[in-house]
């Protein structure tokens, strides 16, 4: 197949909206579809200092509306687009389990996570899982509105007896 005969990847994977099979379930992560400016504070594992940064978070329906994928971008003048892609998360609703399966990949940091997401309190989402170093993680979205959210990453070094905050993000919708 020649390059001109190949379907465009972005068009093939993205979807205009949620699947009609279970649209109410798709709202859980579908509410984030769009673009966000995010301010982040992350605890540096080596120095123990909090490091602040800003990034762009873009979220889209994919796979004919059966999943939601996001990408995290940081400004980078060396890239032709002015942006560098840092990570991606794939969130797929598993109708048999009645919950969302989440896979996160951040190659530069060597971080690979698998989680299961469920509703949390009246305004949030709780994602529980493990990192590739087998540490338990808990990612919580809270304070979700149409234009903002808070996200926190918690890590346990003792199989869930205690948890420490690794990252705190505040997002503001731009589109």
TIFIZA-109967 format. One record per residue (C-alpha): residue in three letters; x, z, y. Coordinates in steps of 0.001 Angstrom, whole numbers, padded with zeros to 6 digits, always signed. Last residue first. Layout:
residues N
ALAXZY/...
This chain:
residues 175
UNK-011360+024179+024684/UNK-009205+026806+026467/UNK-010313+029840+024440/UNK-008420+033065+025113/UNK-006543+034818+022312/UNK-005036+038306+022154/UNK-002476+038924+019433/UNK-001052+042156+017975/UNK+001673+042052+015308/UNK+003410+044332+012796/UNK+001194+047429+012934/UNK+002016+049932+010217/UNK-000139+050904+007220/UNK-000187+053921+004923/UNK-001371+054461+001345/UNK-001848+050716+000879/UNK+000747+050006-001813/UNK+003528+051960-000066/UNK+005219+049553+002368/UNK+001921+048530+003933/UNK+001656+045861+006627/UNK-000904+045362+009409/UNK-001415+042140+011369/UNK-003758+042312+014329/UNK-006033+039755+015945/UNK-008071+040161+019131/UNK-010592+037549+020194/UNK-011755+035588+023208/UNK-014052+032869+024550/UNK-017127+032779+022302/UNK-016617+036431+021469/UNK-014635+038144+018714/UNK-013740+041763+019474/UNK-011981+041958+016143/UNK-009927+039744+013825/UNK-008045+041826+011282/UNK-005113+040830+009108/UNK-004257+043248+006325/UNK-001037+042894+004394/UNK+000248+044325+001126/UNK+003948+043790+000509/UNK+004735+041465-002408/UNK+007723+039827-000608/UNK+005679+036582-000519/UNK+003119+038401+001593/UNK+000037+039934+000069/UNK-003671+040073+000691/UNK-006516+041429+002776/UNK-008294+039533+005558/UNK-010858+041441+007592/UNK-013142+039589+009972/UNK-014781+041043+013025/UNK-017668+041718+015350/UNK-020142+043923+013513/UNK-017681+045708+011250/UNK-015584+043503+009033/UNK-016827+040342+007350/UNK-014677+039154+004422/UNK-011388+037297+004060/UNK-009193+037041+000959/UNK-005456+036664+001494/UNK-002414+034703+000406/UNK+000753+034762+002470/UNK+003940+032713+002801/UNK+006568+033716+005339/UNK+010011+032155+005239/UNK+010412+032637+008991/UNK+011044+028933+009528/UNK+008481+027985+006865/UNK+005393+029738+008259/UNK+002621+029153+005702/UNK-000706+030984+005465/UNK-003260+030642+002674/UNK-006725+032157+003100/UNK-009536+032294+000538/UNK-012915+033035+002117/UNK-015621+035089+000436/UNK-018717+034689-001738/UNK-016571+034456-004892/UNK-018467+031444-006263/UNK-018910+029945-002775/UNK-015192+030047-002060/UNK-014946+029308+001676/UNK-011572+027762+002426/UNK-009153+028912+005111/UNK-005872+027024+005447/UNK-003317+028538+007773/UNK-000529+026683+009536/UNK+002757+027619+011134/UNK+005331+026804+013794/UNK+004438+023364+015127/UNK+006648+022531+018112/UNK+005129+021343+021375/UNK+006297+019196+024313/UNK+004913+016132+022538/UNK+008334+014457+022420/UNK+009929+017707+021202/UNK+012978+019078+023047/UNK+010714+020609+025713/UNK+009343+023088+023175/UNK+006139+025026+023856/UNK+004979+026861+020758/UNK+002313+025650+018360/UNK+000272+027506+015744/UNK-001859+025333+013493/UNK-005298+026043+012112/UNK-007336+024843+009185/UNK-010999+025393+008393/UNK-012636+024432+005107/UNK-015686+022698+003612/UNK-016381+020625+006720/UNK-015561+017278+005116/UNK-012128+018520+004111/UNK-011262+019898+007554/UNK-012854+021845+010392/UNK-010374+022436+013173/UNK-008384+025226+014832/UNK-005608+024924+017408/UNK-003610+028003+018419/UNK-001231+027617+021385/UNK+001559+030158+021757/UNK+002828+032943+023960/UNK+005534+035477+023237/UNK+006270+039192+023374/UNK+008857+040939+021202/UNK+008414+044623+020279/UNK+011693+046240+019243/UNK+012529+047568+015763/UNK+015732+045529+015875/UNK+015614+043980+012393/UNK+011896+043777+011650/UNK+010977+042600+015154/UNK+007530+044022+015938/UNK+005352+041247+017297/UNK+003404+041127+020582/UNK+001459+037898+021042/UNK-000383+036199+023892/UNK-002582+033359+022661/UNK-003912+030262+024386/UNK-006721+028825+022281/UNK-007909+025398+021184/UNK-011095+024566+019296/UNK-012749+025753+016098/UNK-012702+029567+016175/UNK-016410+030022+015411/UNK-015809+027913+012293/UNK-014011+030883+010777/UNK-017098+032938+009876/UNK-019450+030127+010963/UNK-018817+028300+007689/UNK-021007+030779+005816/UNK-024016+029843+007922/UNK-023371+026118+007310/UNK-023554+026355+003507/UNK-024086+022857+002035/UNK-024381+021165+005455/UNK-020578+021160+005645/UNK-019288+022393+008972/UNK-018398+020058+011822/UNK-016648+016868+012890/UNK-014209+016893+009986/UNK-010433+016551+009835/UNK-008518+015411+006722/UNK-008924+011638+006748/UNK-008775+011258+010531/UNK-005521+013213+010710/UNK-004041+011290+007769/UNK-004841+007805+009090/UNK-005761+005709+006070/UNK-002954+003539+004721/UNK-003475-000213+004987/UNK-001205-000585+008048/UNK+001590+001331+006319/UNK+001463-001001+003345/UNK+000000+000000+000000/
